[in-house]
Amino acid sequence: MLPRRFLKSLTVLMLACCLAPATLRPAAENTTQLCVRFATQPPAPGHGLDRPPASSVQTSERQTTVYQGTINGNVAIGLALVQDSGKQFYGWFFYRRDLKDFDIQGEAVAGQKFAFTLRQLDARGTVIGTFQLHSHSDEAHPDQAGNFFPQTLEGVWTDAEHRRTYPVALTMQHQSMVAENEPALERNAQAFYFALLQGNKKKAARHVHYPLRIYVAGEKSARNPSEFLRDYDRIFTADYLACLQQDVPHHMFHRNGQAMIAGGALWFDQRGYAITVNNCRR
């Protein structure tokens, strides 16, 4: 029988091994593991062995309906709307010239079909303008949550001081589930898009997921930047680029982890790198 003093020392050693932080323990391949875990309770959710790899963690998504159109007759704008509960809405308003978002909050107008009051907020949450929008048409489309949004909206925008009022006209572009990683995705997609419009071929080549699938001008793929640059002028013609400008890579349509613009002319992967080039139709 082992002496009591020896058994006490061994127990202390085993407990110290079990409680020590993982980063302080020697690697398993370099030592004999003496620690025996007596606890049977599994790790708390999100900690320890039950945590999935980062690549498999699912981000939350929101059902978004996106409109594009004009304010004051000739200034291109966009509006992305989310219905959170009941008749409450939130979203983002942006000018196409700079793609800067302004927060939007509002609600449906009681007693009126497809009529909305939407308040535009600045960075401090102060109301700087209000949209009063409605639809003259009964044409509407349900999102995946069963909320109906009209195909067209029109009305006015009025500033907070009621000094300026401009007409607004909007047409629905798409509805889709949008993940929370959209801002990071959009930064790369916009870098590619604006590089194309500016004729910056080398910059565009840096924002491509290779092999790039190409279904324009008889091409099938570009396996690397050299092949992309070799065929660039035959793919991205003046007509093609003019067609791309009917849309912008902001609040894009999403499906199966990818995003697209211009009716599917360009598709981007989950990082925002171009992955497919299709024909562009106006």
ROKOL-726730 format. One record per residue (C-alpha): x, y, z. Coordinates in nm, 3 decimals, decimal comma, always signed. Each point is the difference from the previous one (the first is absolute). Example, Ala and Ser with C-alpha at 12.3 -4.5 7.8 and 13.67 -1.06 7.14 Angstrom:
SITE/u/v/w
SITE/+1,230/-0,450/+0,780 .
SITE/+0,137/+0,344/-0,066 .
//
This chain:
SITE/u/v/w
SITE/+0,000/+0,000/+0,000 .
SITE/+0,127/+0,347/-0,090 .
SITE/+0,069/+0,243/+0,284 .
SITE/-0,281/+0,251/+0,072 .
SITE/+0,237/+0,297/-0,056 .
SITE/+0,085/-0,131/-0,348 .
SITE/-0,368/-0,046/-0,089 .
SITE/-0,080/+0,355/+0,113 .
SITE/+0,280/+0,141/-0,216 .
SITE/-0,118/-0,201/-0,301 .
SITE/-0,358/+0,128/+0,044 .
SITE/+0,121/+0,363/+0,010 .
SITE/+0,206/-0,059/-0,315 .
SITE/-0,297/-0,150/-0,186 .
SITE/-0,232/+0,287/+0,097 .
SITE/+0,256/+0,260/-0,107 .
SITE/+0,031/-0,172/-0,337 .
SITE/-0,376/-0,001/-0,053 .
SITE/-0,048/+0,363/+0,098 .
SITE/+0,298/+0,147/-0,183 .
SITE/-0,079/+0,216/-0,307 .
SITE/+0,041/-0,190/-0,326 .
SITE/+0,264/+0,242/-0,121 .
SITE/+0,225/-0,092/+0,297 .
SITE/-0,019/-0,376/-0,045 .
SITE/+0,275/-0,183/-0,192 .
SITE/-0,090/-0,140/-0,341 .
SITE/-0,146/-0,350/+0,014 .
SITE/+0,264/-0,140/-0,231 .
SITE/+0,280/+0,116/+0,230 .
SITE/-0,121/-0,125/+0,337 .
SITE/-0,187/-0,277/+0,176 .
SITE/-0,348/+0,122/+0,089 .
SITE/-0,058/-0,059/+0,373 .
SITE/-0,317/+0,208/+0,027 .
SITE/-0,331/-0,183/+0,033 .
SITE/-0,320/+0,209/-0,032 .
SITE/-0,269/-0,094/+0,247 .
SITE/-0,258/+0,256/-0,117 .
SITE/-0,276/-0,142/-0,221 .
SITE/-0,182/+0,328/-0,080 .
SITE/+0,056/+0,109/-0,364 .
SITE/+0,147/+0,342/-0,079 .
SITE/-0,237/+0,296/-0,008 .
SITE/-0,145/+0,076/-0,345 .
SITE/+0,245/+0,198/-0,208 .
SITE/+0,300/-0,114/+0,205 .
SITE/+0,232/-0,296/-0,017 .
SITE/-0,043/-0,302/-0,225 .
SITE/-0,355/+0,072/-0,117 .
SITE/+0,097/+0,323/-0,178 .
SITE/-0,003/-0,045/-0,381 .
SITE/+0,281/+0,130/-0,219 .
SITE/-0,027/+0,371/-0,085 .
SITE/-0,068/-0,081/-0,366 .
SITE/-0,315/-0,194/+0,095 .
SITE/-0,153/+0,260/+0,233 .
SITE/-0,321/+0,134/-0,153 .
SITE/-0,050/+0,375/+0,015 .
SITE/-0,346/+0,140/+0,051 .
SITE/-0,185/+0,124/-0,306 .
SITE/-0,270/+0,254/-0,069 .
SITE/-0,267/-0,002/-0,271 .
SITE/+0,061/+0,317/-0,203 .
SITE/-0,202/+0,163/-0,280 .
SITE/+0,200/+0,241/-0,214 .
SITE/-0,134/+0,286/-0,215 .
SITE/+0,180/+0,233/-0,238 .
SITE/-0,123/+0,317/-0,166 .
SITE/+0,031/+0,376/+0,017 .
SITE/-0,054/+0,297/+0,226 .
SITE/-0,073/+0,344/-0,143 .
SITE/-0,037/-0,156/-0,344 .
SITE/+0,364/-0,064/-0,084 .
SITE/+0,203/-0,098/+0,309 .
SITE/+0,048/-0,379/+0,016 .
SITE/-0,079/-0,156/+0,339 .
SITE/-0,061/-0,335/+0,164 .
SITE/-0,205/-0,122/+0,295 .
SITE/+0,041/-0,331/+0,186 .
SITE/-0,288/-0,091/+0,231 .
SITE/-0,045/-0,263/+0,271 .
SITE/-0,331/-0,067/+0,177 .
SITE/+0,091/-0,105/+0,352 .
SITE/-0,336/-0,055/+0,165 .
SITE/-0,356/+0,109/-0,056 .
SITE/+0,001/+0,314/-0,212 .
SITE/+0,341/+0,127/+0,114 .
SITE/+0,281/+0,045/-0,253 .
SITE/+0,367/+0,083/+0,005 .
SITE/+0,264/+0,018/-0,271 .
SITE/+0,235/+0,224/-0,193 .
SITE/-0,026/+0,282/-0,252 .
SITE/+0,294/+0,082/-0,228 .
SITE/+0,101/+0,215/-0,293 .
SITE/+0,149/-0,206/-0,284 .
SITE/+0,273/+0,260/-0,053 .
SITE/+0,178/-0,096/+0,325 .
SITE/-0,187/-0,305/+0,140 .
SITE/-0,002/+0,153/+0,348 .
SITE/-0,279/-0,140/+0,217 .
SITE/-0,239/+0,203/+0,215 .
SITE/-0,202/-0,194/+0,256 .
SITE/-0,374/-0,019/-0,058 .
SITE/-0,276/-0,066/+0,253 .
SITE/-0,372/+0,009/-0,052 .
SITE/-0,337/-0,171/-0,021 .
SITE/-0,291/-0,074/-0,228 .
SITE/-0,270/+0,268/-0,009 .
SITE/-0,310/-0,123/+0,181 .
SITE/-0,303/-0,053/-0,220 .
SITE/+0,194/+0,029/-0,327 .
SITE/+0,123/-0,287/-0,214 .
SITE/+0,371/+0,018/-0,091 .
SITE/+0,060/+0,341/+0,156 .
SITE/+0,305/+0,071/+0,217 .
SITE/+0,149/+0,273/+0,214 .
SITE/+0,378/-0,045/+0,012 .
SITE/+0,230/+0,231/+0,195 .
SITE/+0,358/+0,060/-0,118 .
SITE/+0,252/+0,025/+0,286 .
SITE/+0,350/+0,140/+0,019 .
SITE/+0,291/-0,169/+0,181 .
SITE/-0,126/+0,134/+0,337 .
SITE/-0,350/-0,133/-0,052 .
SITE/-0,153/+0,341/-0,069 .
SITE/-0,280/+0,015/-0,257 .
SITE/+0,120/+0,198/-0,303 .
SITE/-0,276/-0,085/-0,244 .
SITE/-0,321/-0,197/-0,045 .
SITE/-0,126/-0,214/-0,289 .
SITE/-0,377/-0,021/-0,055 .
SITE/-0,035/-0,285/-0,249 .
SITE/-0,289/-0,196/-0,147 .
SITE/-0,084/-0,223/-0,296 .
SITE/-0,272/+0,052/-0,261 .
SITE/+0,032/-0,364/-0,107 .
SITE/-0,118/-0,319/+0,170 .
SITE/+0,300/-0,190/-0,135 .
SITE/+0,199/-0,123/+0,297 .
SITE/+0,249/-0,272/+0,084 .
SITE/+0,028/-0,200/+0,324 .
SITE/+0,335/-0,043/+0,169 .
SITE/+0,098/-0,328/+0,164 .
SITE/-0,165/+0,112/+0,324 .
SITE/-0,333/+0,051/-0,178 .
SITE/+0,010/+0,382/+0,009 .
SITE/-0,125/+0,164/-0,320 .
SITE/+0,185/+0,290/-0,162 .
SITE/-0,134/+0,197/-0,300 .
SITE/+0,181/-0,013/-0,333 .
SITE/+0,010/+0,381/-0,022 .
SITE/-0,001/+0,287/+0,248 .
SITE/-0,042/+0,373/-0,053 .
SITE/-0,047/+0,305/+0,215 .
SITE/+0,212/+0,276/+0,148 .
SITE/+0,299/+0,059/+0,224 .
SITE/-0,015/+0,302/+0,232 .
SITE/+0,285/+0,136/+0,210 .
SITE/-0,032/+0,035/+0,378 .
SITE/-0,065/+0,376/-0,020 .
SITE/-0,268/-0,047/-0,270 .
SITE/+0,186/+0,240/-0,227 .
SITE/+0,065/-0,241/-0,286 .
SITE/-0,222/-0,266/-0,155 .
SITE/+0,111/-0,222/-0,288 .
SITE/-0,190/-0,264/-0,200 .
SITE/+0,112/-0,363/+0,038 .
SITE/-0,057/-0,295/-0,236 .
SITE/+0,123/-0,353/+0,078 .
SITE/-0,019/-0,346/-0,159 .
SITE/+0,073/-0,329/+0,175 .
SITE/+0,327/-0,160/-0,110 .
SITE/+0,007/-0,318/+0,205 .
SITE/-0,078/-0,175/+0,327 .
SITE/+0,244/-0,233/+0,173 .
SITE/+0,151/-0,114/+0,327 .
SITE/+0,307/+0,207/+0,083 .
SITE/+0,269/-0,112/+0,247 .
SITE/+0,168/+0,227/+0,252 .
SITE/+0,333/-0,026/-0,186 .
SITE/-0,138/+0,212/-0,286 .
SITE/+0,215/+0,313/+0,070 .
SITE/+0,324/-0,202/-0,031 .
SITE/-0,132/-0,174/-0,311 .
SITE/-0,103/+0,331/-0,157 .
SITE/+0,342/+0,160/+0,049 .
SITE/+0,163/-0,258/-0,227 .
SITE/-0,290/-0,010/-0,247 .
SITE/+0,007/+0,379/-0,033 .
SITE/+0,378/-0,003/-0,047 .
SITE/-0,044/-0,237/-0,296 .
SITE/-0,301/+0,187/-0,141 .
SITE/+0,158/+0,346/+0,008 .
SITE/+0,332/-0,135/-0,130 .
SITE/-0,192/-0,126/-0,304 .
SITE/-0,172/+0,334/-0,056 .
SITE/+0,332/+0,186/+0,035 .
SITE/+0,185/-0,239/-0,230 .
SITE/+0,241/-0,101/+0,277 .
SITE/+0,064/-0,354/-0,123 .
SITE/+0,269/-0,098/+0,251 .
SITE/-0,207/+0,112/+0,298 .
SITE/-0,300/-0,193/-0,133 .
SITE/+0,218/-0,311/-0,035 .
SITE/+0,083/+0,016/+0,371 .
SITE/-0,367/-0,032/+0,095 .
SITE/-0,079/-0,320/-0,188 .
SITE/-0,063/-0,350/+0,135 .
SITE/+0,198/-0,226/-0,236 .
SITE/-0,088/-0,186/-0,207 .
SITE/-0,245/+0,268/-0,114 .
SITE/-0,293/-0,149/-0,194 .
SITE/-0,066/+0,201/-0,316 .
SITE/-0,298/-0,034/-0,231 .
SITE/+0,071/+0,301/-0,222 .
SITE/+0,179/+0,023/-0,337 .
SITE/+0,039/-0,376/-0,024 .
SITE/+0,219/-0,026/+0,311 .
SITE/-0,036/-0,274/+0,259 .
SITE/+0,232/+0,100/+0,284 .
SITE/+0,304/+0,200/+0,108 .
SITE/+0,221/-0,222/+0,214 .
SITE/+0,230/+0,277/+0,122 .
SITE/+0,061/+0,378/-0,026 .
SITE/+0,204/-0,041/-0,320 .
SITE/-0,290/-0,164/-0,182 .
SITE/-0,243/+0,258/+0,143 .
SITE/+0,211/+0,289/-0,132 .
SITE/+0,057/-0,173/-0,336 .
SITE/-0,374/-0,019/-0,073 .
SITE/-0,110/+0,312/+0,190 .
SITE/-0,079/+0,225/-0,300 .
SITE/-0,205/-0,266/-0,179 .
SITE/-0,212/-0,058/+0,310 .
SITE/-0,049/+0,343/+0,153 .
SITE/-0,096/+0,200/-0,308 .
SITE/-0,142/+0,353/+0,011 .
SITE/-0,352/-0,141/-0,050 .
SITE/+0,049/-0,251/+0,280 .
SITE/+0,122/+0,266/+0,243 .
SITE/-0,289/+0,231/-0,094 .
SITE/-0,240/-0,285/+0,078 .
SITE/+0,164/-0,062/+0,339 .
SITE/-0,074/+0,357/+0,102 .
SITE/-0,372/-0,077/+0,017 .
SITE/+0,076/-0,141/+0,346 .
SITE/+0,249/+0,046/+0,283 .
SITE/+0,164/-0,247/+0,242 .
SITE/-0,186/+0,129/+0,302 .
SITE/-0,280/-0,186/+0,182 .
SITE/+0,038/-0,273/-0,259 .
SITE/-0,213/-0,305/-0,072 .
SITE/+0,134/-0,305/+0,188 .
SITE/-0,041/-0,372/-0,064 .
SITE/+0,190/-0,304/+0,127 .
SITE/+0,273/+0,212/+0,156 .
SITE/+0,061/+0,205/-0,315 .
SITE/-0,113/+0,346/-0,110 .
SITE/-0,074/+0,145/-0,342 .
SITE/-0,073/+0,324/-0,185 .
SITE/-0,151/+0,102/-0,335 .
SITE/-0,234/-0,297/-0,025 .
SITE/+0,279/-0,249/+0,054 .
SITE/+0,261/+0,155/-0,231 .
SITE/+0,252/-0,015/+0,285 .
SITE/+0,001/-0,246/+0,290 .
SITE/+0,221/+0,034/+0,307 .
SITE/+0,108/-0,259/+0,256 .
SITE/-0,055/+0,037/+0,375 .
SITE/+0,307/+0,226/+0,025 .
SITE/-0,116/+0,226/-0,284 .
SITE/+0,248/-0,128/-0,258 .
SITE/-0,132/-0,037/-0,357 .
SITE/-0,073/-0,366/-0,072 .
SITE/-0,221/+0,001/-0,313 .
SITE/-0,043/+0,231/-0,302 .
SITE/-0,318/-0,040/-0,204 .
SITE/-0,150/+0,196/-0,287 .
SITE/-0,151/+0,330/+0,108 .
SITE/-0,342/+0,095/-0,130 .
SITE/-0,171/+0,334/+0,041 .
//
